Amino acid sequence: MFLGPSGICKTTQAELWNRYRDALIINGDVVFVQETEETFLGWGTPWHGSSPYCENTNVPVEALIVLKQAPENSIRELTGFEKVTAVSESVFYPRWLEGGMELCLETLDHLLSALPVYELSCRPDEGAVELVERTVFGRAL
C-alpha cells in the first residue's frame, strides 16, 4: 500500500505496478484496512479524488510504502517512532463514529506491529517497481 500526501505520485506508482506487473489498482486515494485472523486486507472505496480507480474488492497488504520523490531510487525500512509518524500522517481517523478512534488506533497498532514500513525515494520508473518487489517479496516476481 502506497502512502503519502496528495501529489506525491501514489497513483503513478500504482499505475507502474499495473503496467509492469499487471497489479490491480483498487483505489488511488482512500483505502480501508481490515484486520483478519490471518492478514490485513486493503479495501477499495468509492472515494477516489482525482484518481479514476475505485474497485469494490480487496487485496492483502504485504507492506506499507511511504513515498518520496527523488532523482534516484532507494528504499529503507522505517522503525520505531519514525514508522509511527510516517504512517499516522496518512491515516483517516473516524472521529464521528462512536468507538471509531479506538478501533482505528487498535488496528493501526496491530498493522504497524505486523507489517514492515518502508520509505521509497524514487523516480516514476520500472526500477522503483523492481526495488520494492525485491525488498518486500524477496525476489523479482
DAJO-V608214 format. One record per backbone hydrogen bond with DSSP energy under -0.5 kcal/mol. NH is the residue of the N-H (numbers start at 0). CO is the residue of the C=O. Records with the same first field share a line. If there is no record, write none. Layout:
BEGIN
NH = CO / CO
END
This chain:
BEGIN
2 = 64
7 = 4
12 = 8
13 = 9
14 = 10
15 = 11
16 = 12
17 = 13
18 = 14
19 = 15
20 = 16
21 = 17
22 = 16
25 = 23
27 = 52
29 = 46
31 = 42
33 = 40
35 = 33 / 38
40 = 33
41 = 58
42 = 31 / 40
43 = 56
44 = 29
47 = 45
50 = 47
54 = 25
56 = 54
58 = 41
60 = 39
61 = 59
63 = 115
64 = 0
65 = 63 / 117
66 = 2 / 64
67 = 119
69 = 121
73 = 120
75 = 118
77 = 116
81 = 78
82 = 78
83 = 79
84 = 80
85 = 81
86 = 82
87 = 83
88 = 84
89 = 86
90 = 87
92 = 90
93 = 91
94 = 92
96 = 93
99 = 96
100 = 96
102 = 98
103 = 99
104 = 100
105 = 101
106 = 102
107 = 103
108 = 104
109 = 105
110 = 106
111 = 107
112 = 108
113 = 109
114 = 110
115 = 61
116 = 77
117 = 63
118 = 75
119 = 65 / 117
120 = 73 / 118
121 = 67 / 119
124 = 122
127 = 124
128 = 124
129 = 125
130 = 126
131 = 127
132 = 128
133 = 129
134 = 130
135 = 131
136 = 132
137 = 133
138 = 132
END
